[in-house]
């Protein structure tokens, strides 16, 4: 069981540093407001903190499993219940750290979704800003669509002479 856990945690650990690198590389200032940058920084910092916390937990788990696999000194084995306490304590520690790792890992998608929402809002704001910058002034468009002077003029449907004859 320990070997399987170490293999799984090794894969998790191997993915953390490239993910942190990608997160840090996505922090650019192109067309972004200061408040949006602060919000994005806070979300990305939370993601990086959670990833490094997971990495630390994985390190503790691996260290505990390695120490647990070593032969216990005879001096400790001679003391009643010490062997059982160390075995059960190390198992409890590994299970607790694994549970904390999994709980922390479930927070990462939510953090990244909030970061995506912030980046989406930044992109929408930038697109709106560029559209408004490139749009002609309100009066400019009216010149291109001028109307005939007779447009909108009212004409009676019946002539005055026909109504008098009836």
N, C-alpha and C positions, 0 to 999 in steps of 0.2 A: 504494500500500500504506500509506503514511504517513497519508493522509487517512482511510482506513478505520480504521486504528488509533486516530487521534485521535478519530474519531466514537465508536468503542466505548469508549475510555477516558473520554470526556466523559460518556457515559451512566453509566458506573461511578461517576465522581466525583459526578454529580448525585444518585445514590442514597445516597451515604455520609452526608452530613450529616442528612437526614431519619431515616436508620436510627439514627444516634447519638442524635438527639433522642428517638426512641421508646424506645431502650434506657434512657436516663437517666430518662425518665418512668415506666418500669416499676418503679423502685426505691422502693417504699413499705414502711412498717413495720407494716401492719395484721396483727396476730396472728402475727407471726413471731418466732422465737427469735433470739437474738443470733448463735449459731453459724451458723444458716441464712442470716441476713443477711450475715454475713462471707463465706460460701461464694458466695452469689449476687453479692455485690459483686466478688469476685475474678473470677468468670466474666464478668460484664458489663464489668469493667475490661479484661479480656483481649480481649473483642470490640471495645471502643472503641479500644484500642491497635492492634489489627490493622487496623481500618478506617482509622485515621489514618495508619498506615504505608503502606497501599495508596494513600491520597490523596497522600502524599508521593512515592511511587514514580511515580504518574501525573503529578504535577507535573514530576518529573525527566524523564520520557519526553517529555512535551509540550515542555518547554524544549529538550531535545536535538533534537527534530524541528524546532522553529522555528529554532534556531541552524543546524542542518544545511541548512535550506532557503535560508538567506542566501547571497549570493555571497561566495566566499572571496577575500580580498585578493590582489592580484597578487604581493605580496612573499612570501606563503606558497606561492603556486603555483610560484614560481621555485625554491624549495628542492626538491631531488629527494626523491621519495617522501613528502613531507609531505602532499600532497593525498590520496594513497592511504591513508596512516596515519590521517588525520582522518576520511575517509569510512568506512573499515573499523572504526575505533575507535568512531565514533558509532553505527554499525550494531550492533556488538557490545554497546555500552552499552544501546541500546534493547531489543535482544533479551534481554539479561540482566535488565534491570528489568522487562520484560514477563513473563518467566518467574517472577521473584520475586513479582510482583503476582498471577499466577495461583496460585502455590503458597500465598501468604498468603490468597488468597480461598477456597481449599479448606478452610482452618482455621475460617473463620467459621461454617459450618453445624454443625461439631462443638461449637464453643463455645456456640452458641445452643441446641443439643440438651442440653448439660449444664446450661445455665441453665434450660431447660424442666423437666428432671428435678428440679432443686433447687426450682423453684416448685411443681411437682407435689407433692413431699414436704412442702413448707410447707403447701400446701392440705390434704393428707391429715391432717397433724398438727393443723391448726386445726379441721378437721371432727371429728376424734376428740375434741379438747378440748371443743368445743361439745356434742357428743353426751354426753360424760361429765358435763358441767355440767348439762345438761337432764334427764338420766336420774334417776328417783327413787331414793332409797336402797334397798338390797336388801330390807329388811323391809317397805317400803311396798307393794310389789307383792303380797306374800302376803296382805295385808288384802283386796285386791280379788278374790282368787281363793280365798276360804275354802272348806274342804271340810266335808262332813257328818261328824259324829262317828262314824258307822257306817262311814265309808269305810276300806277296808283291813282290815276285821274278817274273820277266818277262820270259815268254817262247815264242818262235816263234810259230806261228800257223802252219806254213808249214816248213818242213825240207828243208835244203839247197839243198839236192840232187834232190828233186822233181822240184825245180825251174830251175835247170840246164838242166834237161831232156826236158823240154818244149821248 
